[in-house]
């Protein structure tokens, strides 16, 4: 490809991104869903016996997210700031050692500022939540694997999940918004 063709491509792509982000700056996100997750209700039955998307404890939230299955989204997990960052990091390391699961890397933030993790999906936010909870059928899927360690926190863990859905035209550029949000929220887990 010639350098002039590359330059034209970059100009066109930049124009599209600019227009899409301009729409977001005017209209915000399409929809959001936010709810607390009672870590005491996390149970391995959701791995192979009970469908978490239809179970009484979680179905209302999953059904709201399933409505936006084809839309890109940003999401984050909030936790109580009284939980020590080191405790979380040590529990996650232990899970990795014992089960060889794919858990996101530790961030370089110095302390817990109330945000555990920030992420993005091009579609199927509800499926990504299942991975983070630790119930995806593929045990090697990348995620927080909360079922393996959340109940082990010495201080009672308060966990809140928030997802924001965007118009479909932002799918290819959602990673830019993820980086901006992660820089603002400074999560404990995940490199951005």
C-alpha positions in Angstrom: 0.0 0.0 0.0 1.3 3.4 -0.9 1.9 6.0 1.8 -0.7 8.3 0.2 -3.3 5.5 0.4 -2.4 5.0 4.0 -2.7 8.7 4.8 -6.2 8.7 3.1 -7.2 5.7 5.1 -6.1 7.2 8.4 -7.9 10.5 7.5 -11.2 8.6 6.7 -11.0 6.5 9.8 -10.2 9.5 12.0 -13.2 11.3 10.6 -15.5 8.4 11.3 -14.2 8.1 14.9 -14.5 11.9 15.4 -18.1 11.8 14.2 -19.0 8.8 16.4 -17.4 10.4 19.5 -19.1 13.7 18.7 -22.4 11.8 18.8 -21.5 10.3 22.2 -20.4 13.8 23.5 -23.9 15.1 22.6 -26.1 12.1 23.5 -24.1 10.0 26.0 -24.5 6.3 26.1 -27.6 4.4 25.0 -28.5 2.7 28.2 -27.0 1.6 31.5 -27.6 -1.2 34.0 -26.2 -1.2 37.5 -26.7 -3.6 40.4 -25.1 -5.0 43.5 -23.9 -8.5 43.4 -24.3 -10.4 46.7 -21.1 -12.4 46.8 -22.7 -14.9 49.2 -25.0 -15.9 46.4 -22.1 -16.8 44.1 -22.3 -20.6 43.8 -20.6 -23.2 41.7 -24.0 -24.5 40.7 -24.0 -21.8 38.0 -21.1 -23.5 36.3 -23.1 -26.6 35.1 -26.3 -27.1 37.0 -28.3 -23.8 37.0 -28.5 -21.2 34.2 -27.5 -18.0 36.0 -29.3 -15.8 33.4 -32.7 -17.3 34.4 -32.1 -18.0 38.1 -34.1 -15.9 40.5 -31.2 -14.2 42.2 -29.7 -12.8 38.9 -32.3 -13.2 36.1 -33.6 -9.6 36.3 -30.2 -8.1 35.6 -29.2 -10.6 32.9 -32.5 -10.1 31.1 -31.9 -6.3 31.0 -28.4 -6.9 29.6 -29.6 -9.5 27.0 -31.9 -6.8 25.5 -28.6 -5.0 24.4 -26.7 -8.2 23.4 -25.5 -6.8 20.1 -24.3 -3.4 21.4 -20.8 -2.5 22.5 -20.4 -1.6 26.2 -18.1 -0.4 28.9 -18.4 -1.9 32.3 -16.8 -1.7 35.7 -16.9 -3.4 39.1 -17.0 -1.2 42.2 -15.9 -2.5 45.7 -15.8 -1.1 49.2 -12.6 0.9 49.7 -12.1 -0.7 53.1 -10.8 -3.9 51.4 -7.1 -3.9 51.1 -5.6 -4.0 47.6 -2.9 -6.5 48.7 -5.5 -8.9 50.0 -7.3 -8.9 46.7 -4.1 -9.3 44.7 -2.9 -12.2 47.0 -6.3 -14.0 46.7 -6.2 -13.7 42.9 -2.6 -15.0 42.8 -3.7 -18.0 44.9 -6.6 -18.7 42.5 -4.2 -18.6 39.5 -1.8 -21.0 41.3 -4.4 -23.4 42.4 -6.7 -23.5 39.3 -4.6 -22.0 36.4 -7.4 -19.6 35.4 -6.9 -16.6 33.3 -7.3 -13.6 35.6 -6.4 -10.0 34.5 -3.1 -8.5 35.6 -2.7 -6.4 38.6 -2.7 -2.6 37.9 -0.1 -0.3 39.3 -2.5 1.7 41.4 -1.1 2.2 44.9 -4.3 1.4 46.8 -7.9 0.5 46.5 -9.9 3.5 45.4 -13.2 1.7 45.1 -12.8 0.3 41.5 -11.9 -3.3 41.0 -11.9 -3.6 37.2 -12.8 -1.7 34.0 -13.6 -3.5 30.8 -15.3 -3.4 27.4 -17.0 -5.7 25.0 -18.0 -5.3 21.4 -21.2 -7.3 22.1 -22.7 -9.7 24.7 -21.9 -7.9 27.9 -24.0 -10.5 29.8 -21.7 -13.2 28.6 -18.7 -11.3 29.7 -20.2 -10.9 33.2 -20.6 -14.7 33.4 -16.9 -15.0 32.7 -16.0 -12.5 35.4 -18.3 -14.3 37.9 -16.4 -17.5 37.1 -19.1 -19.5 35.4 -18.1 -19.7 31.8 -18.1 -23.2 30.4 -14.6 -22.6 29.1 -12.6 -22.6 32.3 -9.7 -21.0 30.6 -11.7 -17.9 29.6 -10.2 -14.6 30.8 -12.0 -13.0 33.7 -12.0 -12.0 37.4 -13.3 -15.5 38.4 -15.1 -13.9 41.4 -16.6 -17.1 42.6 -13.2 -18.4 43.4 -12.1 -15.7 45.8 -14.8 -13.0 46.5 -16.1 -14.8 49.6 -12.6 -15.1 51.0 -12.2 -11.4 51.7 -11.8 -10.7 55.4 -14.0 -7.6 55.3 -17.4 -8.2 53.8 -17.1 -7.5 50.1 -19.6 -5.1 48.6 -19.6 -5.5 44.9 -21.4 -3.4 42.3 -21.5 -3.9 38.6 -22.3 -1.1 36.1 -22.5 -1.5 32.3 -23.1 1.3 29.8 -24.3 0.4 26.3 -23.4 2.4 23.2 -24.7 2.6 19.7 -23.4 -0.2 17.4 -21.3 2.1 15.3 -18.8 2.5 18.1 -17.9 -1.2 18.3 -14.5 -0.9 16.7 -13.5 2.0 18.8 -14.9 1.1 22.2 -11.3 0.3 23.4 -10.5 4.1 23.2 -13.4 4.7 25.7 -12.2 1.9 27.9 -8.8 3.4 28.2 -10.2 6.8 29.0 -12.5 5.3 31.7 -9.8 3.2 33.2 -7.5 6.2 33.4 -10.2 8.1 35.2 -11.3 5.3 37.6 -7.9 3.7 38.3 -8.9 0.1 38.9 -7.0 -2.4 41.0 -7.0 -5.1 38.3 -6.4 -4.9 34.6 -3.7 -3.1 32.5 -4.9 -0.3 30.3 
